[in-house]
Amino acid sequence: MSLNIIDKIAWIRLDQGRLLCARSKGKDMYYLPGGKREPGESDQEALIREVWEELTVRIVPDSIVHYGTFTAAAHGKTEGTTVSMTCYTGDYEGNLEAASEIEELTWLTYSDRDQVSAASQLIFDRLREEGLLS
């Protein structure tokens, strides 16, 4: 049995104990901003491009710090499909605004954990353990 792994880059942006999350048009779950690398892209390049496309802000390259990689069952995919999310923190310039396929941006707390995917729940748990998520 071969596992299907979806490899993603995600941005962790906290503000006053809340985590920035996005919801795509027609979807019911929130997720961390980010997406898949394009061929030849580094993690940092993919993060900067994806966040720009989804949120119209520019990540400051020198501020990007690896936070961790989280793996769990992929939401809404066939059984045996997992998602591996490599997460980074980083400062940004500009005004956060939903763009592209994004319908809504929101700031979630730990009490909203059931509204995000399994991989994101792992991130919520770690942020909570570290005292970063309200």
C-alpha positions as CSV (number, residue, x, y, z in Angstrom):
1,M,0.0,0.0,0.0
2,S,1.5,3.3,-1.1
3,L,0.6,6.4,0.8
4,N,-0.4,9.5,-1.0
5,I,1.3,12.5,0.7
6,I,0.2,16.0,0.1
7,D,3.2,18.3,0.8
8,K,2.2,21.8,1.9
9,I,3.8,24.9,3.2
10,A,1.8,26.9,5.8
11,W,2.1,30.3,7.5
12,I,1.6,30.6,11.3
13,R,0.5,34.2,12.1
14,L,-0.5,34.8,15.7
15,D,-2.0,38.0,17.1
16,Q,-3.0,38.4,20.8
17,G,-3.3,34.6,21.2
18,R,-5.3,34.1,18.1
19,L,-4.2,32.3,14.9
20,L,-4.9,33.6,11.4
21,C,-6.9,31.1,9.4
22,A,-8.6,31.1,6.0
23,R,-11.6,29.4,4.4
24,S,-11.8,28.7,0.7
25,K,-15.0,29.3,-1.3
26,G,-17.4,26.4,-0.9
27,K,-15.5,24.8,2.0
28,D,-16.5,24.2,5.6
29,M,-13.1,24.0,7.2
30,Y,-10.5,26.6,8.0
31,Y,-6.9,26.1,7.2
32,L,-3.6,27.9,7.7
33,P,-2.6,30.1,4.7
34,G,-0.2,28.5,2.3
35,G,-0.2,25.8,-0.3
36,K,1.9,23.5,-2.4
37,R,5.4,24.3,-3.8
38,E,5.7,24.9,-7.5
39,P,8.6,23.0,-9.3
40,G,11.9,24.4,-8.2
41,E,10.6,26.6,-5.4
42,S,12.2,26.7,-2.0
43,D,9.9,26.6,1.1
44,Q,10.5,30.3,1.6
45,E,9.6,31.1,-2.1
46,A,6.5,29.0,-1.9
47,L,5.4,30.6,1.4
48,I,5.9,34.1,0.1
49,R,4.1,33.4,-3.2
50,E,1.1,31.5,-1.6
51,V,0.5,34.1,1.1
52,W,0.7,36.9,-1.5
53,E,-1.8,35.1,-3.7
54,E,-4.2,34.3,-0.9
55,L,-3.9,37.3,1.5
56,T,-2.3,40.1,-0.6
57,V,0.5,40.7,1.9
58,R,4.2,40.2,1.5
59,I,6.1,38.0,3.9
60,V,9.4,39.7,5.0
61,P,12.0,37.1,3.8
62,D,14.5,37.8,6.6
63,S,11.8,37.2,9.3
64,I,10.8,33.6,8.2
65,V,11.5,31.0,10.9
66,H,10.7,27.3,10.6
67,Y,8.1,26.3,13.3
68,G,7.7,22.6,12.6
69,T,6.3,19.9,10.3
70,F,3.0,18.3,11.1
71,T,1.5,15.2,9.4
72,A,-2.0,13.9,9.7
73,A,-4.9,12.4,7.6
74,A,-5.8,14.8,4.8
75,H,-9.3,16.4,5.2
76,G,-11.8,15.5,2.5
77,K,-9.4,13.2,0.6
78,T,-9.5,9.4,0.1
79,E,-8.4,7.2,3.0
80,G,-4.7,6.7,3.2
81,T,-4.0,10.3,2.0
82,T,-2.0,12.3,4.4
83,V,-0.9,15.9,4.5
84,S,2.5,17.0,5.6
85,M,2.5,20.7,6.5
86,T,5.9,22.5,6.9
87,C,5.1,25.6,9.0
88,Y,6.8,28.9,9.2
89,T,6.3,32.1,11.1
90,G,7.2,35.5,9.7
91,D,6.3,39.1,9.6
92,Y,4.4,40.7,6.8
93,E,3.9,44.0,5.1
94,G,0.5,45.2,3.8
95,N,-3.1,44.7,4.7
96,L,-4.5,41.3,5.1
97,E,-7.3,40.7,2.6
98,A,-8.9,37.6,1.2
99,A,-8.0,37.0,-2.4
100,S,-8.0,34.3,-5.1
101,E,-10.0,31.3,-3.8
102,I,-10.3,32.6,-0.2
103,E,-13.7,33.6,0.9
104,E,-13.0,34.4,4.5
105,L,-10.1,35.3,6.8
106,T,-10.6,34.9,10.6
107,W,-8.6,34.8,13.8
108,L,-9.2,31.5,15.7
109,T,-8.5,30.5,19.3
110,Y,-8.1,27.0,20.8
111,S,-11.9,26.8,21.3
112,D,-12.3,26.8,17.5
113,R,-10.0,23.7,17.1
114,D,-12.9,21.5,15.7
115,Q,-13.2,23.9,12.7
116,V,-9.8,23.0,11.3
117,S,-8.3,20.0,9.7
118,A,-6.5,17.2,11.6
119,A,-3.0,18.5,10.7
120,S,-4.1,22.0,11.8
121,Q,-5.4,20.6,15.1
122,L,-1.9,19.3,15.8
123,I,-0.6,22.8,15.3
124,F,-3.3,24.2,17.5
125,D,-2.3,21.7,20.2
126,R,1.4,22.6,20.1
127,L,0.7,26.4,20.1
128,R,-1.6,25.9,23.1
129,E,1.0,23.8,24.9
130,E,3.5,26.6,24.3
131,G,1.1,29.2,25.7
132,L,0.8,31.0,22.3
133,L,-2.8,30.2,21.5
134,S,-5.7,31.4,23.7
